[in-house]
């Protein structure tokens, strides 16, 4: 599973991007900090995708939000639908 943490901005466009790419995702809204400044944040979990695809999505979100960086995490583990 991959996790992208980004500023809570352009949420509609970001969710459209995720759907258009056919990704399975979960979105959480939270608060974070970038260089000591608190900001509203968005955590996006991606399941059943590759590292290359997750990185591509992170870069597209970064560009869309005009950010210096977004955080991409790889979370090891198994997932399954029951």
C-alpha positions in Angstrom: 0.0 0.0 0.0 1.2 3.5 -0.7 0.2 6.7 1.1 0.4 10.2 -0.2 0.3 13.2 2.2 -0.5 16.5 0.6 -2.1 19.9 1.4 -5.9 19.8 1.5 -6.4 21.7 -1.7 -8.1 20.9 -5.1 -9.7 17.9 -3.5 -12.3 17.5 -6.2 -9.7 17.5 -8.9 -7.5 15.1 -7.0 -10.3 12.6 -6.5 -11.3 12.9 -10.2 -7.6 12.2 -11.1 -7.6 9.1 -8.8 -10.9 7.8 -10.3 -9.8 8.6 -13.9 -6.6 6.5 -13.3 -8.8 3.6 -12.1 -7.1 3.6 -8.6 -8.6 2.1 -5.5 -8.2 4.8 -2.8 -9.2 6.1 0.6 -9.0 9.7 1.6 -8.6 11.1 5.1 -8.7 14.8 6.0 -6.3 15.8 8.8 -3.9 18.5 10.0 -0.2 18.5 9.3 2.8 20.8 9.3 5.2 21.9 6.5 8.3 23.7 7.7 6.7 24.6 11.0 3.5 25.9 9.5 0.3 24.1 10.3 -2.0 23.3 7.4 -5.0 21.4 6.5 -3.8 18.1 5.0 -5.1 15.2 2.9 -3.9 11.6 3.3 -4.5 9.3 0.4 -4.1 5.6 0.6 -3.6 3.7 -2.6 -4.1 -0.1 -2.7 -3.2 -2.6 -5.4 -0.9 -0.4 -7.4 2.8 -0.2 -8.2 5.4 2.1 -6.8 5.9 3.7 -10.3 2.2 4.4 -10.5 2.0 5.8 -6.9 4.9 8.1 -7.7 3.3 9.3 -10.9 0.1 10.2 -8.9 2.2 12.0 -6.2 3.9 14.0 -8.9 0.6 14.9 -10.6 -0.8 16.0 -7.2 2.3 18.0 -6.5 2.0 19.8 -9.8 -1.8 20.4 -9.5 -1.4 21.9 -6.0 1.7 23.9 -6.9 3.6 22.4 -4.0 7.3 22.1 -3.4 6.9 18.5 -2.3 4.3 15.9 -1.3 5.2 12.9 0.9 5.0 9.4 -0.6 5.2 6.5 1.9 5.3 2.7 1.1 3.5 0.7 3.8 4.5 -2.9 3.8 1.8 -5.5 4.5 -0.9 -7.6 3.0 -4.4 -6.5 2.2 -7.4 -8.5 1.2 -11.1 -8.1 0.8 -13.4 -10.2 3.0 
